[in-house]
Amino acid sequence: GRRTQLLKGLPATSTVEENAAAGVSVYTFNVTVSPMSSEGVAILPTIVNSNPLTEAFDIEAKGDLEFSIVTTGNPVLDYETMPKSFDLQIFVEDKFGRTDLSILVVQIKDQNEHPVFQGNMAIQTVMVYVLEGTRMGCIYKTDAADPEKAELKYSLLPESVPFSVSKSGAILSRKVFDYEKDPHCYFLNITVTDPDGLNSTKTMNINIININDERPYFTTERRIYRIPEEQSPGTVVANITAKDPDDEDSPSRLFYSIQSSDRYFSINPLTGVLQVAGRIDRDAHPLRLHPNVSVILRVEDSPNGGHNSEMEITIIIEDINDNPPECNPSIFRREANENTTAGTFLLDLRNYCKDIDVDPSNNQFRFTGLSGFGSNNFALESTVSGRLLVTESVDLENPANPGAEVYSLTVRVQDIASPNYTSKYSFYFFFVFFYIIYIYIRIKPVNDFFPIFSALSYEFNVPEITKVGSSIGRVNARDDDWPPSVITYSIVAGGGTRYYTNIFWISPTKGDVKILARLDYETTQKHILTVQASDQEKTATVSVTVSVLEVNDEEPVCSPNFYSFQIPVNLPVGTNINGFRIECQDRDSDPRSFRYFIDEGNMNNHFTFSPSAGSNTSQLILASRFDYDSGLDTNWIYRLRVYITDDNLLSARDKATHLVKTGTVTLSIRVIPNPTTVVATTPGFTVVTKRENLYSESAWYVPFVITLGSLLLLGLLGYLGFLLVMWVRTRCPPAGKGDSVPLIHFTFCLSSQTMTKLNTVFDGEARDPVTGKMYEFNTRSGARRWKKNNELLQPAPAMQVKFSATDDSGQGMDRAEAPGKKESSEKRKEPTAATRPSDKPS
């Protein structure tokens, strides 16, 4: 720790130039050690501090004890931006612990540096764009600086370019540029120089930008075009071309349009191709009167409006034979009786046909080619007139006749001129343009024949249980007229009863006969109808017999069907009960077909019917005795439901397939016990009455009156209590000592001052028959309460009576202090008869 002169050559002052690279030696010094030391330096020389702080310097060893201070390049020394001097403190220590600390002062020397461009020119080649037509003047401002703050000078090369640079570095244009005449690009070298001749150079690229300043012009010279009508959309009419002086060295970007309101043509906006846009009909207005179409074309050098030029062309539309002769209407319908005579005129086609072509050579036509079904019965008078005549009468019923009601003919309306265009409305056939007319001639038939039924009479067998609305048969009639007439059917007679006017209905078109009401064999077994067939002009009738087939559809009807009576409990078995018997009738069944059985209410089978089948009468018999003593029988009232069926004469197999009807009889039988018979007591029941008070908003005065009355009652009771207390105090003065109190007075005061506490004891319990819940009750007072689940039945302790009066011995029952005494005592009072609980709960 001893300070010793170990650093040789320090302290000292040294200089270094700015911008020195890393590793430049600034100063060299030595370290001296004692001759006695054999191990050298313990801590090499180190810069322990610098003023101001910096890492721009470091110490490197050049030999064993020679060291040099060098620059690190981090940061690079700059005279203009950094301190001009640095104080470096250098520390060293040898092996004996001796140390030394000295200072080296490093001064920064200024050096002339190159000027530096700033802004975009410092990092890249600047691209400057100048619009043609721009006025002369400044187009860019360069910026450069000298580290020594010296005044700089700007220069520009090459000198032949139409640009110059000012003293402040502004780039100036010396002419107005024309893109179409001048070069489109210039390269400039901008040099900045300081007073010592140091300079820096940057490159600038100046581009001349073309602007739209020229008007395009059409190069197409033709102004009149001819096209035939009915050209398909997209057909090219003309190729319109134009040029723009602004685009001489590149493909022109021109835009074409049609300025006139035209629906026939369109132009491609990019190529200038004029083409057909819609149908061009020379025979329709307005081209029928004005076939020349004027189109104004415009060319522009910008889609959003720039320089433009216009040109007008004329397109002449030529007529072609593109329309066949047309007839309106093209379908004709005529009628002729089947007995129409030959030579009768039917139709003049010339009045309905025309050719709308404008050129007269294209609108001539003739009538040819009469054909079609039945065309041999008709003919055209001539090809020019187009008059249609009947050549032969038609008999529809003749077997040699085709028998058709309508004849379909076709007539060709033929264009005389040869067509050179085919539309969807025409037919191209042997180079002839033609139109087809359709003629439908309906032959009106004459009604010559009456309708004829397929049978002389009809008979239908119908079961009486057939459902209403069911079809029971069909009648059919034909008509020999051609075409056959529509025949309608109707019932003109029969089909009614005394209860229903019409119980049958026939379909007017199909002849199906249906029933409208239920048939009854027992009432009417046969119905005779008269059915008429009509073809609207002539009629025919036929007889229809409907036979009703008997079916078991009636139920047995018994008398009486309900009966109630009483029988004694000891009635002998086999007795006809009360002489009761039933008599049954069935409108469609034999009396021997009845069968009797009890289906409901016959507990223990005490009752039966005799005979049980084969007769229309039967008696009610007691089949077994009643046994109430052993508990076998418990019912005293029997409600029997007796069923009577009419299937006794049917076999087991027929019962499953035949219709069976059932009648019913209800019997109520009450069994009367003997006078000595103990009848079980009917179990008791509890009637729970629930009352619910509903408050009506209209009775607002009810709660008001109740509240007011309650307040008055409480006030009255309080006043009466106050009077009672005052009366007791006046009539019962404080008690005297010992024997001086009369006995009569003691008794009166005891009765008035005694306070009795009665604890209600619940010494019995029972179950409520309605709710099933357990409740407790007092056997003497009858007081009740619901029993809690975890509460045991209370014991019945003796009631205690507490009072405040004293007896002869001067001892009291409670701790209340008697008047005139300071001590109190207690005495147990034996239970009395009134308070002692009963020995056994009831």
Secondary structure, DSSP 4 states (H G I P E B T S, - for coil): --B---EET-SEEEEEETTPPTT-EEEEEEE---TT-SS-EEEEEEEEEEES--SSEEEEESSSSEEEEEE--SSPP-TTTS-SEEEEEEEEEETTS-EEEEEEEEEEEP-----EE-GGGGTSPEEEEEETTPPSEEEEE--EE-TT----EEEEE-TTSSEEE-TT-EEEE-S---TTTS-SEEEEEEEEE-TTS-EEEEEEEEEEEP---S--EE-----EEEEESSPPTT-EEEE--EE-GGGTTS----EEEE-S--SSEEE-TTT-EEEE-S---TTSTTTTT--EEEEEEEEES-TTS-SEEEEEEEEEEEP-S----EESSSEEEEEEETTPPTT-EEEEGGGGEE---SSGGGS-EEEEEEEETTGGGEEES-TTT-EEEE-S---TT-TTS---SEEEEEEEEEESSPPS---TT-EEETTEEEEEEEEEEEEE-------EESSSEEEEEEETTPPTT-EEEE--EE--SSSPPPPEEEEEE----SS-S--EEE-TTT-EEEESS---TTT-SEEEEEEEEE-SS-EEEEEEEEEEEP------EEE-SEEEEEEETTPPTT-EEEEEEEEEE-TTS-GGG-EEEEEES-GGG-EEEES-BSSSEEEEEE-S----SSSS---SEEEEEEEEES-TTS-HHHHHHS---EEEEEEEEEEEPPTTPPPPPPPP------------TT-THHHHHHHHHHHHHHHHHHHHHHHHHHHHHHHSPPP-SGGGS-HHHHHHHHHHH-EE-------EEEE-TTT--EEEE-TTT--EEEPPTT-PPPP-PPP-EE-----TTS--SSSPPPTT-S-----PPPP-TTTSPPSS--
